[in-house]
Every structure is written in C-alpha cells, then in structure tokens.
Amino acid sequence: MTHLTIWADTDPSTPLTTTRDATEITRTLAALGVRFSRWPVVDLPAEPTSEQVLAAYREHVDEVIAREGYVFVDAVSMVPADTPEWRAQAAEARARFLAEHTHDDDEDRFFARGSGIFYLHIDGKVHAVRCEAGDLLSVPAETTHWFDMGTHPAYVSIRFFHDDDGWVATFLDDSIAHLFPSYDQLVHGS
C-alpha cells in the first residue's frame, strides 16, 4: 500500500506526518507540484520484457504520452535471483540513485510490480513516497530527490522521458539522503 512519511529536513528521527490515505497523499503531493495517480494492475510474466510491460499498459502509457509529450518510454525490471552476480547488479543499481539529485526533465514512474521509495526534498522537508504496484508518480523537473529500491529490489516500472537521452541526473555536492531512513528501515524495520 502506498505510504507517505514527511520529516523536517533537519530532523530525520521524528516524522511530522505518516499516512496511507490515498486522497491525503494525492493532495499533499499536488501542493508540491507532484502528480500522483493509480492504474489498475495487470498480470505480467515472471520476468517480463520491456515490450511485454508496455503492451500490457499500452492504453495508459499512450494517455500519458499524449498529455505530457513524452518521446521515449521503456520498462525496467529488477527480478531477484540468489546469485552473486545479481546481488552485485542490485547493489550497483541501488547505489546509482541513493544520493540527492535533480533532472532537467520530469521523472514519471509507474510501478507495475513491487515497490520503491522516492524521497522528495522540497521546502525544508523530506517527503518519502513509498510507491507500490499501480502507482504513477511524476516528480517535476529540477526537484531535488533520491530513490531507494532496497537491498533486495523486486520491481517492474515504466519510465517516461521527453528526449531519447533517458535518465540523466545532476548530483548535489552535499546530499542529506544518507541521514534519512532507508527503504529497508521503512519497509522492513531493519
């Protein structure tokens, strides 16, 4: 279930707000310029290709493309495997997104399976949005944020881009991301 936790950016130990109420989450994020909505979840193969995921959600994907003007869309999967290679790949993928960064483009992500947490650092607060299967989150361009998929990532997501370059980030020199509870701490209490 989607979950929102908010802290002052100076106090990661004391949440100001926690909620699972979809209406409250949508309203809170909208006030920040962040779009949040839900799509029905569709069954996918155990290890879906990008093409299979996009075909399964074609109607919704086309609607977002038409509304937002995206020109490049893909789907990425993190399907766990009990191998040293997968653990190394997962750790590398996770590390890529853990520091505060911005993008010149909006960051729209739909979770077709699994979950991940977007941490939005806006107006002196950190908003941790735990996205689950069915959630579409749109982080506006130039919004400072980071993403945590956990130490055992398991998700399928659709990504939308306004150009063919895909994911391009500008990392902050002084990130506070490491001060806040991680995906594993928030989801598993570890």
Secondary structure, DSSP 8 states (H G I E B T S, - for coil): --EEEEEETT-TTSEEEEE--HHHHHHHHHTTT-EEEE-------SS--HHHHHHHTHHHHHHHHHHH---EEEEEEE---SSHHHHHHHHHHHHHHSS-EE-SS-EEEEEEEEEEEEEEEETTEEEEEEEETTEEEEE-TT-EEEEE--SS--EEEEEEESSTT----EE-SS--GGGS--HHHHHH--
